[in-house]
Amino acid sequence: MADYVYTARTATGNDVTGKLTANTKREALETLHRLSLFPISVDDAQHGQITIKLFNRRVADSQIAALLGQLADLLENGVPVLAAFQVLIKQTTHPVLHDVLTDIHDRIADGEAIDNAFSSHSNIFDDLTISIIRAGAEGAFLEDALRRTAKFLEQQAEIKGKIIAAMIYPSILFFVGISVVVVLLVFFVPQFMLIFDQMASGQPLPWTTQSLLWMRYVIIQYGIYLVGTLVFLGIWIQGQLSTKWGIRIIDRIKLRLPFIGQILLNSAVSRFCRVLGTLLENGVPILRSLDISSQSTGNTILADIVKRSAENVSSGESLSKPLADSGIIPPQVMAMISVAEESNTLENVLVNIADTIERNTARQLDTIIRLIEPLMLLLMAGAVFYIIVSMLLPIINMTNLAG
């Protein structure tokens, strides 16, 4: 027996909430009908606890990819859905995934659609995964959808792994550089301050030395407040990222970043093209395909453009025109989409576009990462050089005056 919390509507139109005990969700619904209540929502009382426990806990893309790939294998070999989830639950050692799979199994057993069961764990499965699973369930190509999603997540995990591995050394250089500068300002600069105080005839210090002394003063007097402010800003920004307007602002800023902005845009366009092409290949109607692919872009600005394009298509016009008018999608991509639309080969061309964009994006990322390491070395060397020169200039000036 399990406890279920419900919201239901009475015969007089009033909404009521409560809790009841039943063996399954279906039994809980039947109980509400017997009480002449129209159920609006019925959820397992334990589900809220699962959501809290899983909040902000990350599961690696590679683990999710392996899970989806195994589920696709089981379904392709004729294993029923519920039995497939039972197999996955038994062999999953990750505590978070074990709880998630158990909850999805229970939801499906209670008559819930598989895509809705997955979407109830949006903190584990991203919009792209849920969108493709939903399309696969609706278009009767669930196994293929799961396998394509697994492949995409594997590629994504591989790219992330390369970026993290490449960023380790520059990150170490960054923190070492900051530490060296702080140590020099706090412990090295005071050794020269007595010399500066004894300099003759009110000769002003060089501006580089004055700025260095000012930085040391700020660190000593307000360092703790600066750190506290940065921590507060980080927490505040993280909170804003959970709101719709905050996500929209960040997405707009991402697209305007130099160098990185173009890479992020290409990545979003690639996701859109791949998902849309995959759905069209599997016979999903274009309006439904546009709706699903808009949710998988990972960027709200591009998602809005795709939705406007869907409105254009629904009125009998072309897909390429509103996409081109947005000015966001690269012209060469728009040229290929326009030609493909005219030749009725849109689904094949979209997948090819996604492959091309991903190859170019991988090369661009590799180039940027390779440039970060020497850039960090230059910044570190420049900071140390600036401190040393700022300390030596007054002494050199004083020697010239004495000569």
Buried (B, 14 or more C-beta within 10 A) or exposed (E): EBEBBBBBEEEEEEEEEEEBEBEBBEBBBEBBEEEEBEBEEBBBBBBEEBEEEBEEEEBEBBBBBBBBBBBBBBBEEEBEBEEBBBBBBEEBEBEBBBBBBBBBBBBBBBEBBBBBBBBBBEBBBBBBBBBBBBBBBBBEBBBBBBBBBBEBBBBBBBBEEBEEEBBEEBEEBBEEBEEBBEEBBEEBBEEBEEEBEEBEEEEEBBEBBBEBBEBBEEBEEEEEEEEEEEEEEEEEEEEEEEEEEBBBBBBEEBBEEEEBEBBBBBBBBBBBBBBBBBBBBBEBEBEBBBBBBBBBBBBBBBBBBBBBBBEBBEEEEBBBBBBBBBEBBBEEBBEBBBEBBEEEEBBBBBBBBBBBBBEEBBEBBEEBBEEBBEEBBEEBEEBBEBBEBBBEBBBEBBEEEEE
